[in-house]
């Protein structure tokens, strides 16, 4: 098992981004407060997938398999964002 890896980027004395390793996704990802923070990271050459706190909150509703699928989309479409997750209805 990998140990938890975190890294934080500071801006004006506040943490704006955290880099974490996800065991479920087997990948590093960044978590930020705002979409503006995403653009800041991208301008610094950060290539890993970036999620906002809002997106993380929405992702908690998903199964591991669904989470992996969403992550694949975010890897390919780096400017994509999760707005809302709704339960499937039959």
SEVEX-933661 format. One record per atom (N, C-alpha, C): residue number from 1; residue in three letters; atom name; x, y, z. Coordinates in Angstrom, 3 decimals. Example, Ala and Ser with C-alpha at 12.3 -4.5 7.8 and 13.67 -1.06 7.14 Angstrom:
BEGIN
SITE     i    aa   at          u          v          w
SITE     1   ALA    N     13.190     -5.690      7.800
SITE     1   ALA   CA     12.300     -4.500      7.800
SITE     1   ALA    C     13.200     -3.300      7.800
SITE     2   SER    N     12.850     -2.250      7.080
SITE     2   SER   CA     13.670     -1.060      7.140
SITE     2   SER    C     12.900      0.030      7.870
This chain:
BEGIN
SITE     i    aa   at          u          v          w
SITE     1   UNK    N      0.841     -1.184      0.000
SITE     1   UNK   CA      0.000      0.000      0.000
SITE     1   UNK    C      0.882      1.242      0.000
SITE     2   UNK    N      0.571      2.186     -0.858
SITE     2   UNK   CA      1.313      3.447     -0.891
SITE     2   UNK    C      0.942      4.285      0.314
SITE     3   UNK    N      1.912      4.988      0.828
SITE     3   UNK   CA      1.584      5.921      1.907
SITE     3   UNK    C      0.913      7.143      1.303
SITE     4   UNK    N      0.147      7.841      2.117
SITE     4   UNK   CA     -0.549      9.034      1.635
SITE     4   UNK    C      0.478     10.088      1.262
SITE     5   UNK    N      0.351     10.593      0.057
SITE     5   UNK   CA      1.251     11.633     -0.420
SITE     5   UNK    C      0.439     12.894     -0.583
SITE     6   UNK    N      0.877     13.942      0.015
SITE     6   UNK   CA      0.208     15.223     -0.204
SITE     6   UNK    C      1.247     16.303     -0.428
SITE     7   UNK    N      0.866     17.268     -1.186
SITE     7   UNK   CA      1.706     18.425     -1.478
SITE     7   UNK    C      0.751     19.609     -1.567
SITE     8   UNK    N      1.156     20.731     -1.065
SITE     8   UNK   CA      0.272     21.898     -1.109
SITE     8   UNK    C      0.976     23.047     -1.813
SITE     9   UNK    N      0.238     23.794     -2.594
SITE     9   UNK   CA      0.739     25.014     -3.210
SITE     9   UNK    C      0.134     26.195     -2.480
SITE    10   UNK    N      0.958     27.180     -2.191
SITE    10   UNK   CA      0.507     28.353     -1.458
SITE    10   UNK    C      0.408     29.556     -2.377
SITE    11   UNK    N     -0.580     30.394     -2.109
SITE    11   UNK   CA     -0.738     31.646     -2.844
SITE    11   UNK    C     -1.183     32.693     -1.835
SITE    12   UNK    N     -0.414     33.739     -1.701
SITE    12   UNK   CA     -0.733     34.811     -0.756
SITE    12   UNK    C     -0.955     34.261      0.654
SITE    13   UNK    N     -0.152     33.299      1.021
SITE    13   UNK   CA     -0.215     32.755      2.369
SITE    13   UNK    C     -1.329     31.752      2.621
SITE    14   UNK    N     -2.120     31.397      1.587
SITE    14   UNK   CA     -3.177     30.397      1.791
SITE    14   UNK    C     -2.948     29.218      0.846
SITE    15   UNK    N     -3.349     28.052      1.302
SITE    15   UNK   CA     -3.215     26.862      0.471
SITE    15   UNK    C     -4.299     26.894     -0.592
SITE    16   UNK    N     -3.892     26.766     -1.848
SITE    16   UNK   CA     -4.863     26.800     -2.942
SITE    16   UNK    C     -4.997     25.452     -3.629
SITE    17   UNK    N     -4.075     24.536     -3.385
SITE    17   UNK   CA     -4.129     23.255     -4.077
SITE    17   UNK    C     -3.428     22.184     -3.264
SITE    18   UNK    N     -3.996     20.990     -3.329
SITE    18   UNK   CA     -3.401     19.832     -2.665
SITE    18   UNK    C     -3.216     18.733     -3.696
SITE    19   UNK    N     -2.053     18.138     -3.710
SITE    19   UNK   CA     -1.798     16.992     -4.573
SITE    19   UNK    C     -1.876     15.750     -3.693
SITE    20   UNK    N     -2.714     14.800     -4.103
SITE    20   UNK   CA     -2.900     13.580     -3.315
SITE    20   UNK    C     -2.822     12.365     -4.228
SITE    21   UNK    N     -2.519     11.223     -3.623
SITE    21   UNK   CA     -2.507      9.966     -4.364
SITE    21   UNK    C     -3.777      9.206     -4.026
SITE    22   UNK    N     -4.502      8.761     -5.036
SITE    22   UNK   CA     -5.725      7.989     -4.843
SITE    22   UNK    C     -5.440      6.516     -5.068
SITE    23   UNK    N     -5.651      5.705     -4.037
SITE    23   UNK   CA     -5.512      4.256     -4.169
SITE    23   UNK    C     -6.545      3.709     -5.150
SITE    24   UNK    N     -7.758      4.223     -5.088
SITE    24   UNK   CA     -8.833      3.747     -5.965
SITE    24   UNK    C     -8.481      3.996     -7.424
SITE    25   UNK    N     -8.002      5.193     -7.717
SITE    25   UNK   CA     -7.690      5.570     -9.103
SITE    25   UNK    C     -6.286      5.178     -9.527
SITE    26   UNK    N     -5.443      4.837     -8.544
SITE    26   UNK   CA     -4.040      4.527     -8.827
SITE    26   UNK    C     -3.386      5.685     -9.582
SITE    27   UNK    N     -3.643      6.899     -9.063
SITE    27   UNK   CA     -3.144      8.094     -9.738
SITE    27   UNK    C     -3.037      9.259     -8.762
SITE    28   UNK    N     -2.167     10.196     -9.122
SITE    28   UNK   CA     -2.091     11.456     -8.387
SITE    28   UNK    C     -3.138     12.398     -8.966
SITE    29   UNK    N     -3.695     13.239     -8.116
SITE    29   UNK   CA     -4.634     14.253     -8.564
SITE    29   UNK    C     -4.499     15.475     -7.663
SITE    30   UNK    N     -5.018     16.578     -8.144
SITE    30   UNK   CA     -4.988     17.835     -7.398
SITE    30   UNK    C     -6.396     18.210     -6.978
SITE    31   UNK    N     -6.517     18.814     -5.809
SITE    31   UNK   CA     -7.796     19.319     -5.317
SITE    31   UNK    C     -7.618     20.801     -5.017
SITE    32   UNK    N     -8.525     21.612     -5.553
SITE    32   UNK   CA     -8.440     23.065     -5.399
SITE    32   UNK    C     -9.793     23.623     -4.973
SITE    33   UNK    N     -9.804     24.883     -4.566
SITE    33   UNK   CA    -11.047     25.540     -4.162
SITE    33   UNK    C    -11.895     25.974     -5.357
SITE    34   UNK    N    -11.265     26.627     -6.320
SITE    34   UNK   CA    -12.027     27.275     -7.387
SITE    34   UNK    C    -11.496     26.904     -8.769
SITE    35   UNK    N    -12.298     27.209     -9.777
SITE    35   UNK   CA    -11.855     27.001    -11.156
SITE    35   UNK    C    -10.678     27.916    -11.494
SITE    36   UNK    N    -10.636     29.079    -10.888
SITE    36   UNK   CA     -9.499     29.985    -11.088
SITE    36   UNK    C     -8.205     29.314    -10.626
SITE    37   UNK    N     -8.297     28.560     -9.520
SITE    37   UNK   CA     -7.115     27.837     -9.032
SITE    37   UNK    C     -6.676     26.760    -10.024
SITE    38   UNK    N     -7.643     26.173    -10.740
SITE    38   UNK   CA     -7.301     25.192    -11.777
SITE    38   UNK    C     -6.451     25.866    -12.848
SITE    39   UNK    N     -6.887     27.046    -13.295
SITE    39   UNK   CA     -6.146     27.773    -14.329
SITE    39   UNK    C     -4.749     28.164    -13.833
SITE    40   UNK    N     -4.644     28.497    -12.554
SITE    40   UNK   CA     -3.339     28.823    -11.976
SITE    40   UNK    C     -2.404     27.622    -12.056
SITE    41   UNK    N     -2.904     26.443    -11.687
SITE    41   UNK   CA     -2.078     25.239    -11.751
SITE    41   UNK    C     -1.690     24.907    -13.185
SITE    42   UNK    N     -2.665     24.990    -14.092
SITE    42   UNK   CA     -2.363     24.690    -15.502
SITE    42   UNK    C     -1.294     25.633    -16.046
SITE    43   UNK    N     -1.346     26.891    -15.641
SITE    43   UNK   CA     -0.350     27.857    -16.119
SITE    43   UNK    C      1.041     27.555    -15.558
SITE    44   UNK    N      1.096     26.779    -14.486
SITE    44   UNK   CA      2.374     26.381    -13.896
SITE    44   UNK    C      2.856     25.036    -14.434
SITE    45   UNK    N      2.128     24.495    -15.411
SITE    45   UNK   CA      2.551     23.254    -16.050
SITE    45   UNK    C      2.053     21.977    -15.384
SITE    46   UNK    N      1.112     22.077    -14.461
SITE    46   UNK   CA      0.568     20.892    -13.802
SITE    46   UNK    C     -0.270     20.118    -14.818
SITE    47   UNK    N      0.051     18.839    -15.011
SITE    47   UNK   CA     -0.629     18.032    -16.030
SITE    47   UNK    C     -1.611     17.024    -15.441
SITE    48   UNK    N     -1.509     16.726    -14.142
SITE    48   UNK   CA     -2.415     15.745    -13.550
SITE    48   UNK    C     -3.849     16.287    -13.523
SITE    49   UNK    N     -4.793     15.375    -13.311
SITE    49   UNK   CA     -6.203     15.751    -13.218
SITE    49   UNK    C     -6.412     16.640    -11.997
SITE    50   UNK    N     -7.252     17.665    -12.170
SITE    50   UNK   CA     -7.538     18.609    -11.079
SITE    50   UNK    C     -9.040     18.613    -10.825
SITE    51   UNK    N     -9.408     18.492     -9.550
SITE    51   UNK   CA    -10.804     18.544     -9.124
SITE    51   UNK    C    -10.995     19.724     -8.179
SITE    52   UNK    N    -12.172     20.324     -8.220
SITE    52   UNK   CA    -12.513     21.331     -7.205
SITE    52   UNK    C    -13.135     20.602     -6.008
SITE    53   UNK    N    -13.206     21.300     -4.875
SITE    53   UNK   CA    -13.854     20.712     -3.695
SITE    53   UNK    C    -15.297     20.321     -4.003
SITE    54   UNK    N    -15.987     21.143     -4.806
SITE    54   UNK   CA    -17.364     20.837     -5.188
SITE    54   UNK    C    -17.429     19.507     -5.942
SITE    55   UNK    N    -16.507     19.302     -6.871
SITE    55   UNK   CA    -16.496     18.054     -7.638
SITE    55   UNK    C    -16.250     16.849     -6.724
SITE    56   UNK    N    -15.346     17.002     -5.784
SITE    56   UNK   CA    -15.058     15.908     -4.841
SITE    56   UNK    C    -16.317     15.557     -4.058
SITE    57   UNK    N    -17.053     16.558     -3.641
SITE    57   UNK   CA    -18.301     16.338     -2.910
SITE    57   UNK    C    -19.287     15.530     -3.770
SITE    58   UNK    N    -19.377     15.868     -5.053
SITE    58   UNK   CA    -20.266     15.144     -5.961
SITE    58   UNK    C    -19.765     13.720     -6.204
SITE    59   UNK    N    -18.459     13.542     -6.306
SITE    59   UNK   CA    -17.889     12.223     -6.588
SITE    59   UNK    C    -18.124     11.219     -5.463
SITE    60   UNK    N    -18.338     11.700     -4.270
SITE    60   UNK   CA    -18.586     10.813     -3.139
SITE    60   UNK    C    -19.856      9.987     -3.334
SITE    61   UNK    N    -20.716     10.403     -4.243
SITE    61   UNK   CA    -21.968      9.709     -4.515
SITE    61   UNK    C    -21.776      8.490     -5.421
SITE    62   UNK    N    -20.600      8.336     -5.998
SITE    62   UNK   CA    -20.365      7.321     -7.025
SITE    62   UNK    C    -19.743      6.040     -6.477
SITE    63   UNK    N    -19.945      4.974     -7.234
SITE    63   UNK   CA    -19.237      3.723     -6.957
SITE    63   UNK    C    -17.787      3.879     -7.424
SITE    64   UNK    N    -16.930      2.982     -7.020
SITE    64   UNK   CA    -15.530      3.034     -7.452
SITE    64   UNK    C    -15.412      2.929     -8.963
SITE    65   UNK    N    -16.241      2.083     -9.565
SITE    65   UNK   CA    -16.191      1.907    -11.020
SITE    65   UNK    C    -16.602      3.190    -11.749
SITE    66   UNK    N    -17.661      3.825    -11.269
SITE    66   UNK   CA    -18.101      5.081    -11.883
SITE    66   UNK    C    -17.067      6.181    -11.680
SITE    67   UNK    N    -16.463      6.204    -10.510
SITE    67   UNK   CA    -15.417      7.184    -10.229
SITE    67   UNK    C    -14.259      7.037    -11.211
SITE    68   UNK    N    -13.877      5.819    -11.485
SITE    68   UNK   CA    -12.783      5.570    -12.436
SITE    68   UNK    C    -13.144      6.060    -13.831
SITE    69   UNK    N    -14.400      5.867    -14.232
SITE    69   UNK   CA    -14.837      6.331    -15.551
SITE    69   UNK    C    -14.798      7.857    -15.642
SITE    70   UNK    N    -15.285      8.525    -14.618
SITE    70   UNK   CA    -15.241      9.996    -14.596
SITE    70   UNK    C    -13.789     10.479    -14.649
SITE    71   UNK    N    -12.931      9.820    -13.922
SITE    71   UNK   CA    -11.513     10.216    -13.899
SITE    71   UNK    C    -10.892     10.078    -15.290
SITE    72   UNK    N    -11.239      9.017    -16.002
SITE    72   UNK   CA    -10.734      8.842    -17.378
SITE    72   UNK    C    -11.146     10.021    -18.256
SITE    73   UNK    N    -12.394     10.467    -18.107
SITE    73   UNK   CA    -12.877     11.609    -18.889
SITE    73   UNK    C    -12.067     12.849    -18.544
SITE    74   UNK    N    -11.826     13.077    -17.247
SITE    74   UNK   CA    -11.068     14.265    -16.825
SITE    74   UNK    C     -9.618     14.195    -17.308
SITE    75   UNK    N     -9.075     12.990    -17.471
SITE    75   UNK   CA     -7.710     12.853    -17.998
SITE    75   UNK    C     -7.647     13.292    -19.454
SITE    76   UNK    N     -8.654     12.942    -20.224
SITE    76   UNK   CA     -8.672     13.258    -21.655
SITE    76   UNK    C     -9.086     14.709    -21.898
SITE    77   UNK    N    -10.116     15.154    -21.175
SITE    77   UNK   CA    -10.637     16.510    -21.347
SITE    77   UNK    C    -10.290     17.324    -20.110
SITE    78   UNK    N     -9.102     17.896    -20.108
SITE    78   UNK   CA     -8.589     18.533    -18.887
SITE    78   UNK    C     -9.398     19.737    -18.418
SITE    79   UNK    N    -10.178     20.344    -19.275
SITE    79   UNK   CA    -10.993     21.484    -18.852
SITE    79   UNK    C    -12.436     21.098    -18.523
SITE    80   UNK    N    -12.696     19.787    -18.485
SITE    80   UNK   CA    -14.057     19.346    -18.146
SITE    80   UNK    C    -14.303     19.541    -16.654
SITE    81   UNK    N    -15.595     19.659    -16.299
SITE    81   UNK   CA    -15.925     19.828    -14.888
SITE    81   UNK    C    -17.212     19.085    -14.567
SITE    82   UNK    N    -17.312     18.669    -13.329
SITE    82   UNK   CA    -18.480     17.971    -12.847
SITE    82   UNK    C    -19.388     18.993    -12.208
SITE    83   UNK    N    -20.586     19.114    -12.725
SITE    83   UNK   CA    -21.523     20.080    -12.163
SITE    83   UNK    C    -22.497     19.430    -11.201
SITE    84   UNK    N    -22.983     18.262    -11.586
SITE    84   UNK   CA    -23.962     17.579    -10.739
SITE    84   UNK    C    -23.986     16.105    -11.096
SITE    85   UNK    N    -24.173     15.267    -10.103
SITE    85   UNK   CA    -24.313     13.838    -10.335
SITE    85   UNK    C    -25.702     13.434     -9.858
SITE    86   UNK    N    -26.436     12.809    -10.759
SITE    86   UNK   CA    -27.797     12.363    -10.430
SITE    86   UNK    C    -27.824     10.848    -10.471
SITE    87   UNK    N    -28.660     10.274     -9.641
SITE    87   UNK   CA    -28.825      8.826     -9.643
SITE    87   UNK    C    -29.505      8.385    -10.924
SITE    88   UNK    N    -29.125      7.194    -11.401
SITE    88   UNK   CA    -29.753      6.632    -12.592
SITE    88   UNK    C    -31.174      6.216    -12.262
SITE    89   UNK    N    -32.058      6.465    -13.190
SITE    89   UNK   CA    -33.431      6.001    -13.033
SITE    89   UNK    C    -33.768      5.061    -14.175
SITE    90   UNK    N    -34.575      4.064    -13.881
SITE    90   UNK   CA    -34.943      3.066    -14.916
SITE    90   UNK    C    -36.311      3.353    -15.450
